[in-house]
Amino acid sequence: MSEIKKNTEMSEAGKQRGGIGYVLLWFLGVPIPVLILIALLRGCA
């Protein structure tokens, strides 16, 4: 049971790091619609 909890915690941390990456790309000038498209494509894969 604790193994499932660890996997859940790790995935939450990964999501936060991914969100920071999108913000960084936005600051570098990537348009928001492109970031949304990338997020949708990554979520489907």
PDB file of N, H, CA, C and O in Angstrom:
ATOM      1  N   MET A   1       0.819  -1.202   0.000  1.00  0.00           N
ATOM      2  CA  MET A   1       0.000   0.000   0.000  1.00  0.00           C
ATOM      3  C   MET A   1       0.860   1.262   0.000  1.00  0.00           C
ATOM      4  O   MET A   1       0.529   2.236  -0.675  1.00  0.00           O
ATOM      5  N   SER A   2       1.962   1.250   0.753  1.00  0.00           N
ATOM      6  H   SER A   2       2.231   0.458   1.302  1.00  0.00           H
ATOM      7  CA  SER A   2       2.823   2.433   0.796  1.00  0.00           C
ATOM      8  C   SER A   2       3.511   2.663  -0.546  1.00  0.00           C
ATOM      9  O   SER A   2       3.862   3.796  -0.875  1.00  0.00           O
ATOM     10  N   GLU A   3       3.706   1.596  -1.325  1.00  0.00           N
ATOM     11  H   GLU A   3       3.420   0.676  -1.058  1.00  0.00           H
ATOM     12  CA  GLU A   3       4.327   1.748  -2.642  1.00  0.00           C
ATOM     13  C   GLU A   3       3.437   2.561  -3.574  1.00  0.00           C
ATOM     14  O   GLU A   3       3.932   3.374  -4.354  1.00  0.00           O
ATOM     15  N   ILE A   4       2.142   2.348  -3.496  1.00  0.00           N
ATOM     16  H   ILE A   4       1.739   1.688  -2.861  1.00  0.00           H
ATOM     17  CA  ILE A   4       1.196   3.123  -4.306  1.00  0.00           C
ATOM     18  C   ILE A   4       1.254   4.593  -3.906  1.00  0.00           C
ATOM     19  O   ILE A   4       1.218   5.478  -4.761  1.00  0.00           O
ATOM     20  N   LYS A   5       1.342   4.845  -2.615  1.00  0.00           N
ATOM     21  H   LYS A   5       1.371   4.126  -1.921  1.00  0.00           H
ATOM     22  CA  LYS A   5       1.410   6.225  -2.136  1.00  0.00           C
ATOM     23  C   LYS A   5       2.687   6.895  -2.634  1.00  0.00           C
ATOM     24  O   LYS A   5       2.653   8.061  -3.029  1.00  0.00           O
ATOM     25  N   LYS A   6       3.806   6.184  -2.624  1.00  0.00           N
ATOM     26  H   LYS A   6       3.833   5.237  -2.304  1.00  0.00           H
ATOM     27  CA  LYS A   6       5.063   6.746  -3.108  1.00  0.00           C
ATOM     28  C   LYS A   6       4.964   7.085  -4.586  1.00  0.00           C
ATOM     29  O   LYS A   6       5.432   8.141  -5.011  1.00  0.00           O
ATOM     30  N   ASN A   7       4.354   6.195  -5.380  1.00  0.00           N
ATOM     31  H   ASN A   7       3.973   5.337  -5.034  1.00  0.00           H
ATOM     32  CA  ASN A   7       4.198   6.465  -6.809  1.00  0.00           C
ATOM     33  C   ASN A   7       3.336   7.688  -7.046  1.00  0.00           C
ATOM     34  O   ASN A   7       3.614   8.476  -7.950  1.00  0.00           O
ATOM     35  N   THR A   8       2.288   7.858  -6.246  1.00  0.00           N
ATOM     36  H   THR A   8       2.062   7.218  -5.512  1.00  0.00           H
ATOM     37  CA  THR A   8       1.413   9.011  -6.383  1.00  0.00           C
ATOM     38  C   THR A   8       2.160  10.290  -6.047  1.00  0.00           C
ATOM     39  O   THR A   8       2.024  11.291  -6.750  1.00  0.00           O
ATOM     40  N   GLU A   9       2.947  10.266  -4.977  1.00  0.00           N
ATOM     41  H   GLU A   9       3.057   9.453  -4.405  1.00  0.00           H
ATOM     42  CA  GLU A   9       3.706  11.449  -4.588  1.00  0.00           C
ATOM     43  C   GLU A   9       4.729  11.802  -5.652  1.00  0.00           C
ATOM     44  O   GLU A   9       4.937  12.980  -5.941  1.00  0.00           O
ATOM     45  N   MET A  10       5.368  10.805  -6.236  1.00  0.00           N
ATOM     46  H   MET A  10       5.199   9.848  -6.002  1.00  0.00           H
ATOM     47  CA  MET A  10       6.363  11.067  -7.257  1.00  0.00           C
ATOM     48  C   MET A  10       5.721  11.662  -8.493  1.00  0.00           C
ATOM     49  O   MET A  10       6.296  12.553  -9.117  1.00  0.00           O
ATOM     50  N   SER A  11       4.547  11.190  -8.858  1.00  0.00           N
ATOM     51  H   SER A  11       4.080  10.466  -8.351  1.00  0.00           H
ATOM     52  CA  SER A  11       3.900  11.732 -10.046  1.00  0.00           C
ATOM     53  C   SER A  11       3.463  13.184  -9.818  1.00  0.00           C
ATOM     54  O   SER A  11       3.501  13.994 -10.744  1.00  0.00           O
ATOM     55  N   GLU A  12       3.052  13.511  -8.596  1.00  0.00           N
ATOM     56  H   GLU A  12       3.022  12.853  -7.844  1.00  0.00           H
ATOM     57  CA  GLU A  12       2.685  14.899  -8.295  1.00  0.00           C
ATOM     58  C   GLU A  12       3.901  15.812  -8.416  1.00  0.00           C
ATOM     59  O   GLU A  12       3.795  16.918  -8.945  1.00  0.00           O
ATOM     60  N   ALA A  13       5.041  15.361  -7.936  1.00  0.00           N
ATOM     61  H   ALA A  13       5.127  14.462  -7.506  1.00  0.00           H
ATOM     62  CA  ALA A  13       6.260  16.163  -8.047  1.00  0.00           C
ATOM     63  C   ALA A  13       6.653  16.325  -9.512  1.00  0.00           C
ATOM     64  O   ALA A  13       7.119  17.390  -9.915  1.00  0.00           O
ATOM     65  N   GLY A  14       6.469  15.281 -10.304  1.00  0.00           N
ATOM     66  H   GLY A  14       6.090  14.416  -9.976  1.00  0.00           H
ATOM     67  CA  GLY A  14       6.772  15.363 -11.728  1.00  0.00           C
ATOM     68  C   GLY A  14       5.879  16.345 -12.442  1.00  0.00           C
ATOM     69  O   GLY A  14       6.329  17.056 -13.341  1.00  0.00           O
ATOM     70  N   LYS A  15       4.619  16.396 -12.056  1.00  0.00           N
ATOM     71  H   LYS A  15       4.253  15.819 -11.326  1.00  0.00           H
ATOM     72  CA  LYS A  15       3.696  17.349 -12.670  1.00  0.00           C
ATOM     73  C   LYS A  15       4.108  18.780 -12.354  1.00  0.00           C
ATOM     74  O   LYS A  15       4.024  19.658 -13.213  1.00  0.00           O
ATOM     75  N   GLN A  16       4.557  19.016 -11.118  1.00  0.00           N
ATOM     76  H   GLN A  16       4.625  18.302 -10.421  1.00  0.00           H
ATOM     77  CA  GLN A  16       4.973  20.359 -10.753  1.00  0.00           C
ATOM     78  C   GLN A  16       6.195  20.780 -11.556  1.00  0.00           C
ATOM     79  O   GLN A  16       6.271  21.914 -12.029  1.00  0.00           O
ATOM     80  N   ARG A  17       7.153  19.868 -11.712  1.00  0.00           N
ATOM     81  H   ARG A  17       7.092  18.947 -11.328  1.00  0.00           H
ATOM     82  CA  ARG A  17       8.341  20.191 -12.498  1.00  0.00           C
ATOM     83  C   ARG A  17       7.963  20.449 -13.956  1.00  0.00           C
ATOM     84  O   ARG A  17       8.535  21.329 -14.599  1.00  0.00           O
ATOM     85  N   GLY A  18       7.018  19.696 -14.470  1.00  0.00           N
ATOM     86  H   GLY A  18       6.554  18.980 -13.948  1.00  0.00           H
ATOM     87  CA  GLY A  18       6.573  19.910 -15.850  1.00  0.00           C
ATOM     88  C   GLY A  18       5.912  21.259 -16.020  1.00  0.00           C
ATOM     89  O   GLY A  18       6.102  21.925 -17.038  1.00  0.00           O
ATOM     90  N   GLY A  19       5.137  21.667 -15.032  1.00  0.00           N
ATOM     91  H   GLY A  19       4.983  21.127 -14.205  1.00  0.00           H
ATOM     92  CA  GLY A  19       4.492  22.979 -15.075  1.00  0.00           C
ATOM     93  C   GLY A  19       5.497  24.106 -15.092  1.00  0.00           C
ATOM     94  O   GLY A  19       5.298  25.110 -15.776  1.00  0.00           O
ATOM     95  N   ILE A  20       6.565  23.954 -14.352  1.00  0.00           N
ATOM     96  H   ILE A  20       6.728  23.138 -13.797  1.00  0.00           H
ATOM     97  CA  ILE A  20       7.616  24.965 -14.336  1.00  0.00           C
ATOM     98  C   ILE A  20       8.260  25.058 -15.715  1.00  0.00           C
ATOM     99  O   ILE A  20       8.630  26.146 -16.158  1.00  0.00           O
ATOM    100  N   GLY A  21       8.394  23.925 -16.393  1.00  0.00           N
ATOM    101  H   GLY A  21       8.094  23.041 -16.033  1.00  0.00           H
ATOM    102  CA  GLY A  21       8.960  23.922 -17.739  1.00  0.00           C
ATOM    103  C   GLY A  21       8.097  24.704 -18.715  1.00  0.00           C
ATOM    104  O   GLY A  21       8.610  25.432 -19.564  1.00  0.00           O
ATOM    105  N   TYR A  22       6.774  24.550 -18.588  1.00  0.00           N
ATOM    106  H   TYR A  22       6.357  23.959 -17.898  1.00  0.00           H
ATOM    107  CA  TYR A  22       5.871  25.303 -19.472  1.00  0.00           C
ATOM    108  C   TYR A  22       5.965  26.800 -19.201  1.00  0.00           C
ATOM    109  O   TYR A  22       5.934  27.602 -20.133  1.00  0.00           O
ATOM    110  N   VAL A  23       6.080  27.177 -17.940  1.00  0.00           N
ATOM    111  H   VAL A  23       6.105  26.524 -17.182  1.00  0.00           H
ATOM    112  CA  VAL A  23       6.214  28.598 -17.602  1.00  0.00           C
ATOM    113  C   VAL A  23       7.517  29.146 -18.170  1.00  0.00           C
ATOM    114  O   VAL A  23       7.554  30.259 -18.695  1.00  0.00           O
ATOM    115  N   LEU A  24       8.580  28.365 -18.063  1.00  0.00           N
ATOM    116  H   LEU A  24       8.551  27.461 -17.637  1.00  0.00           H
ATOM    117  CA  LEU A  24       9.869  28.791 -18.613  1.00  0.00           C
ATOM    118  C   LEU A  24       9.780  28.983 -20.127  1.00  0.00           C
ATOM    119  O   LEU A  24      10.295  29.963 -20.664  1.00  0.00           O
ATOM    120  N   LEU A  25       9.124  28.045 -20.810  1.00  0.00           N
ATOM    121  H   LEU A  25       8.705  27.249 -20.374  1.00  0.00           H
ATOM    122  CA  LEU A  25       8.949  28.189 -22.260  1.00  0.00           C
ATOM    123  C   LEU A  25       8.137  29.439 -22.590  1.00  0.00           C
ATOM    124  O   LEU A  25       8.427  30.135 -23.563  1.00  0.00           O
ATOM    125  N   TRP A  26       7.115  29.720 -21.774  1.00  0.00           N
ATOM    126  H   TRP A  26       6.879  29.155 -20.984  1.00  0.00           H
ATOM    127  CA  TRP A  26       6.285  30.906 -21.991  1.00  0.00           C
ATOM    128  C   TRP A  26       7.124  32.174 -21.835  1.00  0.00           C
ATOM    129  O   TRP A  26       6.995  33.110 -22.624  1.00  0.00           O
ATOM    130  N   PHE A  27       7.989  32.200 -20.810  1.00  0.00           N
ATOM    131  H   PHE A  27       8.093  31.439 -20.169  1.00  0.00           H
ATOM    132  CA  PHE A  27       8.858  33.360 -20.616  1.00  0.00           C
ATOM    133  C   PHE A  27       9.832  33.527 -21.775  1.00  0.00           C
ATOM    134  O   PHE A  27      10.246  34.643 -22.089  1.00  0.00           O
ATOM    135  N   LEU A  28      10.196  32.416 -22.409  1.00  0.00           N
ATOM    136  H   LEU A  28       9.860  31.510 -22.154  1.00  0.00           H
ATOM    137  CA  LEU A  28      11.118  32.496 -23.547  1.00  0.00           C
ATOM    138  C   LEU A  28      10.420  32.912 -24.831  1.00  0.00           C
ATOM    139  O   LEU A  28      11.076  33.120 -25.852  1.00  0.00           O
ATOM    140  N   GLY A  29       9.093  33.037 -24.795  1.00  0.00           N
ATOM    141  H   GLY A  29       8.560  32.869 -23.966  1.00  0.00           H
ATOM    142  CA  GLY A  29       8.384  33.578 -25.939  1.00  0.00           C
ATOM    143  C   GLY A  29       7.538  32.595 -26.726  1.00  0.00           C
ATOM    144  O   GLY A  29       7.039  32.939 -27.797  1.00  0.00           O
ATOM    145  N   VAL A  30       7.365  31.384 -26.225  1.00  0.00           N
ATOM    146  H   VAL A  30       7.770  31.104 -25.354  1.00  0.00           H
ATOM    147  CA  VAL A  30       6.514  30.409 -26.915  1.00  0.00           C
ATOM    148  C   VAL A  30       5.051  30.794 -26.653  1.00  0.00           C
ATOM    149  O   VAL A  30       4.671  30.990 -25.499  1.00  0.00           O
ATOM    150  N   PRO A  31       4.228  30.907 -27.700  1.00  0.00           N
ATOM    151  CA  PRO A  31       2.827  31.303 -27.526  1.00  0.00           C
ATOM    152  C   PRO A  31       2.037  30.272 -26.705  1.00  0.00           C
ATOM    153  O   PRO A  31       2.303  29.071 -26.764  1.00  0.00           O
ATOM    154  N   ILE A  32       1.080  30.765 -25.954  1.00  0.00           N
ATOM    155  H   ILE A  32       0.864  31.740 -25.906  1.00  0.00           H
ATOM    156  CA  ILE A  32       0.269  29.901 -25.088  1.00  0.00           C
ATOM    157  C   ILE A  32      -0.469  28.818 -25.874  1.00  0.00           C
ATOM    158  O   ILE A  32      -0.494  27.677 -25.414  1.00  0.00           O
ATOM    159  N   PRO A  33      -1.078  29.108 -27.044  1.00  0.00           N
ATOM    160  CA  PRO A  33      -1.743  28.023 -27.787  1.00  0.00           C
ATOM    161  C   PRO A  33      -0.800  26.877 -28.146  1.00  0.00           C
ATOM    162  O   PRO A  33      -1.217  25.719 -28.167  1.00  0.00           O
ATOM    163  N   VAL A  34       0.465  27.187 -28.427  1.00  0.00           N
ATOM    164  H   VAL A  34       0.803  28.127 -28.409  1.00  0.00           H
ATOM    165  CA  VAL A  34       1.439  26.144 -28.733  1.00  0.00           C
ATOM    166  C   VAL A  34       1.710  25.305 -27.485  1.00  0.00           C
ATOM    167  O   VAL A  34       1.817  24.081 -27.571  1.00  0.00           O
ATOM    168  N   LEU A  35       1.820  25.954 -26.334  1.00  0.00           N
ATOM    169  H   LEU A  35       1.734  26.948 -26.264  1.00  0.00           H
ATOM    170  CA  LEU A  35       2.050  25.227 -25.082  1.00  0.00           C
ATOM    171  C   LEU A  35       0.865  24.322 -24.753  1.00  0.00           C
ATOM    172  O   LEU A  35       1.049  23.200 -24.282  1.00  0.00           O
ATOM    173  N   ILE A  36      -0.336  24.805 -25.000  1.00  0.00           N
ATOM    174  H   ILE A  36      -0.486  25.716 -25.383  1.00  0.00           H
ATOM    175  CA  ILE A  36      -1.535  23.986 -24.760  1.00  0.00           C
ATOM    176  C   ILE A  36      -1.535  22.783 -25.690  1.00  0.00           C
ATOM    177  O   ILE A  36      -1.848  21.669 -25.268  1.00  0.00           O
ATOM    178  N   LEU A  37      -1.188  22.998 -26.939  1.00  0.00           N
ATOM    179  H   LEU A  37      -0.934  23.903 -27.282  1.00  0.00           H
ATOM    180  CA  LEU A  37      -1.126  21.894 -27.893  1.00  0.00           C
ATOM    181  C   LEU A  37      -0.102  20.844 -27.464  1.00  0.00           C
ATOM    182  O   LEU A  37      -0.369  19.645 -27.536  1.00  0.00           O
ATOM    183  N   ILE A  38       1.055  21.293 -27.023  1.00  0.00           N
ATOM    184  H   ILE A  38       1.272  22.267 -26.964  1.00  0.00           H
ATOM    185  CA  ILE A  38       2.085  20.361 -26.548  1.00  0.00           C
ATOM    186  C   ILE A  38       1.577  19.579 -25.338  1.00  0.00           C
ATOM    187  O   ILE A  38       1.784  18.369 -25.251  1.00  0.00           O
ATOM    188  N   ALA A  39       0.919  20.259 -24.413  1.00  0.00           N
ATOM    189  H   ALA A  39       0.751  21.242 -24.484  1.00  0.00           H
ATOM    190  CA  ALA A  39       0.400  19.599 -23.209  1.00  0.00           C
ATOM    191  C   ALA A  39      -0.652  18.543 -23.583  1.00  0.00           C
ATOM    192  O   ALA A  39      -0.675  17.454 -23.009  1.00  0.00           O
ATOM    193  N   LEU A  40      -1.516  18.874 -24.542  1.00  0.00           N
ATOM    194  H   LEU A  40      -1.497  19.758 -25.008  1.00  0.00           H
ATOM    195  CA  LEU A  40      -2.536  17.910 -24.961  1.00  0.00           C
ATOM    196  C   LEU A  40      -1.917  16.694 -25.649  1.00  0.00           C
ATOM    197  O   LEU A  40      -2.344  15.561 -25.425  1.00  0.00           O
ATOM    198  N   LEU A  41      -0.919  16.933 -26.478  1.00  0.00           N
ATOM    199  H   LEU A  41      -0.572  17.853 -26.660  1.00  0.00           H
ATOM    200  CA  LEU A  41      -0.257  15.825 -27.168  1.00  0.00           C
ATOM    201  C   LEU A  41       0.502  14.938 -26.189  1.00  0.00           C
ATOM    202  O   LEU A  41       0.505  13.716 -26.339  1.00  0.00           O
ATOM    203  N   ARG A  42       1.141  15.532 -25.198  1.00  0.00           N
ATOM    204  H   ARG A  42       1.139  16.525 -25.077  1.00  0.00           H
ATOM    205  CA  ARG A  42       1.880  14.734 -24.203  1.00  0.00           C
ATOM    206  C   ARG A  42       0.913  13.946 -23.331  1.00  0.00           C
ATOM    207  O   ARG A  42       1.225  12.831 -22.911  1.00  0.00           O
ATOM    208  N   GLY A  43      -0.257  14.512 -23.056  1.00  0.00           N
ATOM    209  H   GLY A  43      -0.511  15.417 -23.397  1.00  0.00           H
ATOM    210  CA  GLY A  43      -1.231  13.814 -22.213  1.00  0.00           C
ATOM    211  C   GLY A  43      -1.831  12.600 -22.907  1.00  0.00           C
ATOM    212  O   GLY A  43      -2.211  11.635 -22.243  1.00  0.00           O
ATOM    213  N   CYS A  44      -1.921  12.632 -24.219  1.00  0.00           N
ATOM    214  H   CYS A  44      -1.613  13.415 -24.759  1.00  0.00           H
ATOM    215  CA  CYS A  44      -2.504  11.527 -24.982  1.00  0.00           C
ATOM    216  C   CYS A  44      -1.517  10.398 -25.201  1.00  0.00           C
ATOM    217  O   CYS A  44      -1.921   9.263 -25.451  1.00  0.00           O
ATOM    218  N   ALA A  45      -0.245  10.689 -25.111  1.00  0.00           N
ATOM    219  H   ALA A  45       0.083  11.611 -24.908  1.00  0.00           H
ATOM    220  CA  ALA A  45       0.785   9.677 -25.394  1.00  0.00           C
ATOM    221  C   ALA A  45       1.035   8.751 -24.250  1.00  0.00           C
ATOM    222  O   ALA A  45       1.873   7.855 -24.351  1.00  0.00           O
TER     223      ALA A  45
END
